[in-house]
Amino acid sequence: MRNMQPHHPLVVKGVKLEHEDAEVVIIGGMVLDIHATPSIAAKPGTTTPGKVYYVQGGVARNVAECMSKLGAKPYMISALGFDMAGNLLLEKWKSTGLSIEVGILKDKVIDTPVVCNIFDVNGEVAAGVASVQAIEKYLTPDWILHFKSTLLSAPVLMVDANLSPPSLEASCKLAADAECPVWFEPVSVTKSRRISSVAEYVTFASPNEVELIAMANALSGSEESHPLKEYHKENNQSPASSFQILKPAICVLLEKGIKVVLVTLGSNGVFLCSKGGPNCIKIPVEKTRQHGFGGELYRTVMQRFPPSSYSFSEHGRSSRLFALHLPSVPASVVRLTGAGDCLVGGTLTSISAGLDIIQSVSVGIAVAKAAVEAEANVPSAFSLATIAGKVLLVYVDTAIFMHMSNCFICCMFKTWRVNNLFMELNYLGWKLCKKYSQNFIMCTLAFNF
């Protein structure tokens, strides 16, 4: 493939960002999504009446757009063609004010990535076809290396697994050299396995349940010999039961060096898992960005839900699994395709503004709630007051799961009035007794609303 330099006239670039203005760097796909939704149950072998929409998509692009609507200015590195799909995506990109400085490669030889999804009457994907080869072909290590200096001031690098393994590795190594945390978005079950070559560089990973199992098998080398069991969600399965099933896979990812694993559970919320407690990752103050809507979001969350409003005390926590279940917020579902991307977008915006990981994921859940109620992958706008209100709903129904060698604790916390805490201990397979003091984890969570 011929060399395409950043000064190439077909590269979409605006005014160069100053060092202090740089934000989250996002490398991955910009995709035109074609959504086909039947008005009645579809039957094979014939057409079905319904509606067809063209929607701007791609995991990386969706995350970037979501962040922009939350006041951030993500730096996007991607590739588009001169075809209809590429022109539509670029026009939309510019109209949302996201062209301040982007590393979007645009060339007539590129076939813009397109994905066609067919939904069922409930809004879930029933089938789909993806033509996204251009992302692997044109987002090469050489192209990515041109933006090395941009990572120096970035609070986080997000990569989606549409990138080829060599490009993923090049991106993650650049971030490591710049001491920039890496967020890995798995994209799909098949592509999630690409984590195997970059796990040592990854700080955050955000798989769903099935992607989690695939990633764990790829990392442990047990995909063929002794694979972890496939995950089959049962109706009305409790978060505690799900955690017990998924825990071995979560531990594999953490043992391989990933610092924080955010397992998305659909309507059941997320598991936030790490070793050493929830505050093991902190973005340096000099790399945080608190301006515009994002600054207001930071100040609102810090005022209403400061880190001092909850605390955890755990013996030997640096070597223990810490897992927090944060519930989803009830929503009137229109479409589910953008929820996960907006969860990541809301979380990344909050992290880069200086919020801690619990605050950030809570904001991400609130943002995802707005996404499932919209026709597009990303809502047209977000309300600060609404987000703050939904963050409260997440906080008051949070559960802590912590696992030790031979005991398991589940602490469910609900706050119903100021300075009043109710804690319910559930026994999940093991009897927990204070007399086994060496295995008892003391944990406290206090909300000051």
C-alpha positions in Angstrom: 0.0 0.0 0.0 1.3 3.4 -0.8 2.5 5.7 2.0 -0.1 8.3 3.1 1.4 11.0 5.2 -0.5 13.3 7.6 0.1 16.3 5.3 -1.5 14.5 2.4 -4.2 16.9 0.9 -6.9 14.3 1.4 -6.4 14.1 5.1 -9.2 15.9 6.9 -7.5 18.3 9.3 -8.5 21.6 10.9 -6.5 24.0 13.1 -3.8 22.2 15.1 -4.7 21.6 18.7 -2.4 23.2 21.3 -0.9 20.9 23.8 -3.1 22.0 26.7 -6.3 21.5 24.6 -5.6 17.8 23.7 -8.1 15.3 24.9 -8.9 11.6 24.7 -7.4 10.0 21.6 -9.7 7.6 19.8 -8.4 5.2 17.1 -10.9 3.0 15.2 -13.8 2.8 12.8 -16.2 5.4 11.3 -19.0 3.3 9.9 -22.3 3.9 8.1 -24.9 1.8 9.8 -28.0 0.7 7.8 -30.8 -0.1 10.2 -33.7 -2.2 8.9 -36.6 -2.5 11.4 -39.7 -4.5 10.4 -43.1 -3.4 11.6 -44.2 -7.0 11.9 -42.3 -10.2 12.6 -40.0 -10.9 9.6 -40.4 -14.1 7.6 -37.5 -15.7 5.6 -37.7 -15.7 1.8 -39.7 -12.5 1.4 -39.6 -8.8 2.2 -41.2 -7.4 5.2 -42.8 -3.9 5.6 -40.9 -1.6 7.9 -38.4 1.3 8.0 -34.8 1.6 6.8 -32.5 4.2 8.3 -29.0 5.4 7.6 -27.2 6.0 10.9 -23.7 7.3 11.6 -21.9 4.5 13.4 -18.8 2.6 14.2 -17.7 2.0 17.8 -14.9 4.6 17.8 -17.0 7.2 16.0 -20.0 6.7 18.3 -17.8 7.1 21.4 -16.3 10.2 19.9 -19.6 11.8 19.1 -21.0 11.0 22.5 -18.0 12.6 24.1 -18.4 15.7 22.0 -22.0 16.1 23.2 -20.7 15.9 26.7 -18.3 18.8 26.2 -15.2 16.9 25.3 -13.1 17.3 22.1 -11.8 13.8 21.3 -9.0 13.5 18.7 -10.2 10.9 16.2 -7.9 8.8 14.0 -9.7 6.9 11.3 -10.2 6.4 7.6 -13.0 7.1 5.0 -13.5 6.8 1.3 -14.9 9.3 -1.3 -18.0 7.2 -1.7 -21.6 8.0 -0.7 -21.1 6.5 2.8 -17.8 8.4 3.4 -19.3 11.7 2.3 -22.3 11.3 4.5 -20.2 10.4 7.5 -17.8 13.3 6.9 -20.7 15.8 6.5 -22.2 14.7 9.7 -18.9 14.8 11.5 -18.3 18.4 10.5 -21.8 19.5 11.4 -21.4 18.3 15.0 -18.2 20.4 15.4 -15.9 17.5 15.6 -13.4 18.6 12.9 -11.2 20.9 15.0 -8.3 18.4 14.7 -8.7 14.9 13.5 -6.5 12.4 11.8 -9.1 11.1 9.3 -7.5 9.6 6.2 -9.7 10.1 3.2 -8.9 8.6 -0.2 -10.7 7.4 -3.3 -9.3 3.9 -3.0 -10.9 3.4 0.4 -14.3 1.6 0.6 -15.9 3.3 3.6 -16.9 0.8 6.2 -20.7 -0.1 6.1 -22.7 -2.4 8.4 -26.3 -3.4 7.7 -28.3 -4.5 10.8 -31.7 -6.1 10.7 -33.6 -5.7 13.9 -36.5 -7.6 15.4 -39.7 -6.0 16.5 -38.2 -5.5 20.0 -35.3 -3.4 18.7 -32.6 -6.0 19.1 -30.3 -7.1 16.3 -31.6 -10.2 14.6 -28.9 -10.4 11.9 -26.2 -8.2 10.3 -23.5 -8.0 7.6 -20.3 -6.0 8.2 -18.0 -4.6 5.5 -15.3 -3.0 7.5 -12.1 -4.3 5.9 -10.9 -0.7 5.2 -10.2 -0.1 8.9 -7.6 -2.9 9.0 -6.2 -2.1 5.6 -5.7 1.7 6.0 -5.3 2.3 9.7 -1.8 0.9 9.7 1.0 1.2 12.3 2.8 3.7 10.0 -0.3 6.0 9.9 -0.9 5.8 13.6 2.8 6.6 14.3 2.3 10.0 12.7 0.2 11.0 15.8 2.7 10.1 18.4 3.0 13.6 19.8 -0.7 13.8 20.3 -0.7 11.1 22.9 1.8 12.9 25.1 -0.9 15.1 26.6 -3.9 12.7 26.2 -5.5 11.5 29.5 -6.6 8.2 27.8 -6.2 6.4 24.5 -9.2 4.4 23.3 -8.8 1.7 20.7 -11.5 -0.4 19.2 -10.8 -4.0 18.1 -11.6 -3.3 14.4 -7.9 -2.4 14.2 -5.5 -5.1 13.0 -3.3 -6.8 15.6 -0.2 -4.9 14.4 -2.0 -1.6 14.6 -3.4 -2.4 18.0 0.1 -3.2 19.2 1.6 -0.1 17.7 -1.1 2.1 19.3 -0.8 0.5 22.7 3.0 0.8 22.7 2.8 4.5 21.8 0.5 5.0 24.7 2.8 3.1 27.1 5.7 5.3 26.1 3.6 8.3 26.8 2.3 6.8 30.1 -1.2 7.2 28.7 -3.8 4.7 30.0 -5.4 2.5 27.2 -9.1 1.6 26.9 -9.8 -1.5 24.8 -13.3 -1.8 23.3 -13.8 -5.4 22.0 -16.4 -4.6 19.3 -17.4 -8.2 18.7 -16.8 -11.7 20.0 -14.4 -12.6 17.2 -12.4 -9.4 17.3 -12.3 -9.3 21.1 -9.7 -12.1 21.0 -7.2 -9.5 19.6 -6.7 -8.6 23.2 -4.1 -11.4 23.5 -1.3 -9.3 21.9 -1.9 -6.1 23.9 -3.2 -7.1 27.3 -0.1 -6.0 29.1 -0.7 -2.4 27.8 -4.4 -2.2 28.5 -5.7 -0.3 31.5 -9.5 -0.6 30.9 -11.5 -3.2 28.9 -15.2 -3.1 28.4 -16.5 -6.5 27.1 -20.0 -7.8 27.4 -20.5 -11.2 29.0 -19.8 -13.3 25.8 -16.8 -11.1 24.7 -15.4 -11.5 28.2 -15.4 -15.3 27.9 -13.8 -15.1 24.5 -11.1 -12.7 25.7 -10.3 -14.9 28.8 -10.0 -18.0 26.6 -7.7 -16.2 24.2 -5.5 -14.8 27.0 -5.2 -18.1 28.9 -4.5 -20.2 25.8 -7.4 -22.5 26.7 -9.6 -21.8 23.7 -9.0 -25.4 22.4 -7.8 -27.4 25.4 -9.9 -26.3 28.4 -12.1 -23.4 27.3 -14.2 -21.5 29.9 -17.8 -22.3 29.5 -19.9 -20.2 27.2 -22.2 -17.7 29.0 -25.9 -18.4 28.8 -28.0 -15.8 30.5 -31.1 -17.2 32.2 -34.2 -15.2 32.7 -34.4 -13.4 36.0 -30.8 -14.4 36.8 -29.5 -12.2 39.7 -26.3 -10.1 39.4 -24.8 -12.2 42.1 -25.4 -15.4 40.1 -24.0 -13.8 37.0 -20.9 -12.7 38.8 -20.2 -16.2 40.1 -20.4 -17.5 36.5 -18.2 -14.8 35.1 -15.7 -14.5 37.9 -13.1 -17.0 36.5 -13.0 -15.0 33.2 -12.7 -11.7 35.0 -9.8 -13.0 37.0 -8.0 -14.1 33.9 -8.1 -10.6 32.4 -6.9 -9.0 35.7 -4.1 -11.6 36.1 -2.9 -10.8 32.6 -2.3 -7.2 33.5 -5.6 -5.4 32.7 -6.2 -3.0 35.5 -10.0 -2.4 35.3 -12.5 -4.7 33.7 -15.9 -3.2 33.0 -18.4 -6.0 32.1 -21.5 -4.7 30.5 -24.6 -6.7 31.4 -27.3 -5.0 29.2 -30.4 -4.2 31.2 -28.7 -5.6 34.3 -26.0 -2.8 34.5 -22.3 -3.4 34.7 -19.7 -5.1 36.9 -16.7 -2.8 37.7 -13.8 -5.1 38.6 -10.2 -4.5 39.6 -7.5 -5.6 42.0 -6.8 -3.2 44.8 -10.1 -1.5 45.1 -12.1 1.0 42.9 -9.5 3.8 43.0 -6.5 1.9 41.7 -6.4 4.2 38.6 -6.1 7.9 38.7 -5.5 10.3 35.8 -2.8 12.9 36.5 -4.4 16.3 37.3 -2.4 18.0 34.6 -4.0 15.7 32.0 -7.6 16.3 33.1 -9.9 18.7 31.2 -12.7 20.6 32.9 -14.3 23.0 30.5 -17.7 23.6 29.0 -20.4 21.0 29.6 -17.8 18.5 30.7 -16.6 21.0 33.4 -20.2 21.5 34.6 -20.6 17.7 34.7 -17.5 17.4 36.8 -18.5 20.1 39.3 -22.1 18.7 39.6 -21.0 15.2 40.2 -18.2 16.2 42.6 -20.6 18.3 44.6 -23.4 15.8 44.8 -21.4 12.5 44.8 -17.9 13.3 46.0 -15.4 10.5 46.6 -15.6 11.2 50.3 -19.2 10.0 50.3 -18.0 6.4 50.0 -15.1 4.6 51.4 -13.8 1.0 51.3 -11.5 -0.7 53.8 -10.1 -4.0 52.8 -7.3 -6.1 54.3 -4.6 -6.9 51.7 -6.7 -5.4 49.0 -3.9 -5.1 46.5 -4.0 -8.8 45.7 -7.8 -9.3 46.0 -10.5 -9.1 43.5 -12.8 -6.1 44.0 -16.1 -6.1 42.0 -18.8 -3.5 42.1 -22.2 -4.0 40.5 -23.7 -0.8 39.3 -27.3 -1.3 38.1 -28.8 0.1 34.9 -31.5 2.8 34.9 -35.0 1.9 33.7 -35.6 3.1 30.2 -38.2 3.2 27.4 -36.1 1.2 24.9 -36.2 2.3 21.2 -32.9 0.8 20.0 -30.0 -0.9 21.8 -27.2 -0.5 19.4 -25.7 2.7 20.8 -26.0 1.9 24.5 -22.6 0.3 25.0 -20.7 3.0 23.0 -22.4 5.8 25.0 -21.6 4.0 28.2 -17.9 4.1 27.2 -18.2 7.7 25.9 -19.8 8.9 29.2 -17.2 7.1 31.3 -14.3 8.4 29.2 -15.5 12.0 29.3 -15.9 11.7 33.1 -12.4 10.1 33.6 -10.8 12.8 31.5 -12.5 15.5 33.5 -11.0 14.1 36.7 -13.8 12.1 38.2 -12.9 8.7 39.7 -13.9 5.4 38.2 -17.1 4.9 40.2 -18.4 8.3 39.5 -17.4 7.9 35.8 -19.1 4.6 35.2 -22.2 5.9 37.0 -22.3 8.8 34.5 -21.7 6.4 31.7 -24.8 4.4 32.8 -26.9 7.5 32.9 -25.7 8.5 29.4 -26.4 4.9 28.1 -30.0 5.3 29.4 -30.5 8.3 27.1 -29.0 6.3 24.2 -31.4 3.4 24.3 -34.3 5.9 24.1 -33.1 7.5 20.9 -33.4 6.4 17.2 -29.7 7.3 16.5 -26.7 5.6 18.0 -26.0 8.8 19.9 -28.8 11.1 21.2 -28.9 14.6 19.8 -28.2 16.2 23.2 -27.8 15.4 26.9 -29.2 17.1 29.9 -26.9 17.7 32.8 -29.8 17.7 35.3 -31.1 14.4 33.9 -27.7 12.8 34.0 -27.1 13.8 37.6 -30.5 12.5 38.6 -29.8 9.1 37.0 -26.4 8.9 38.6 -28.3 9.1 42.0 -30.4 6.1 40.9 -27.3 4.1 40.1 -25.7 5.0 43.5 -28.6 4.0 45.7 -28.8 0.5 44.4 -25.2 -0.5 44.2 -23.7 -3.8 45.3 -20.2 -4.7 46.2 -18.8 -8.2 45.4 -15.4 -9.2 46.8 -13.8 -12.6 46.5 -11.1 -14.1 48.6 -9.5 -17.5 48.5 -12.2 -19.3 50.5 -15.1 -16.9 51.2 -17.3 -14.6 49.2 -19.1 -11.5 50.4 -22.0 -9.6 48.7 -22.9 -6.3 50.3 -25.9 -4.6 48.9 -26.3 -1.0 49.8 -29.4 1.1 49.6 -29.8 4.7 50.9 -33.2 5.8 51.7 -32.5 8.9 53.8 -29.7 11.2 54.7 -26.8 9.5 56.7 -28.8 6.2 57.0 -27.3 3.1 55.5 -28.9 -0.3 55.2 -26.6 -3.3 54.5 -27.7 -6.7 53.6 -25.3 -9.6 53.6 -26.2 -12.4 51.2 -24.6 -15.9 51.6 -23.8 -17.2 48.1 -22.6 -20.8 48.4 -20.4 -20.2 51.4 -21.3 -19.5 55.1 -19.7 -16.2 56.2 -19.0 -15.9 59.9 -17.1 -13.3 61.9 -15.2 -16.0 63.7 -13.3 -16.6 60.5 -11.7 -13.2 61.0 -8.7 -13.9 58.7 -11.1 -14.2 55.8 -13.5 -11.4 56.7 -13.3 -8.3 54.6 -14.5 -5.1 56.4 -16.1 -2.8 53.9 -17.9 0.5 54.5 -19.9 2.6 52.1 -21.5 5.8 53.3 -23.4 8.3 51.2 -23.8 11.9 52.2 -26.6 13.3 49.9 
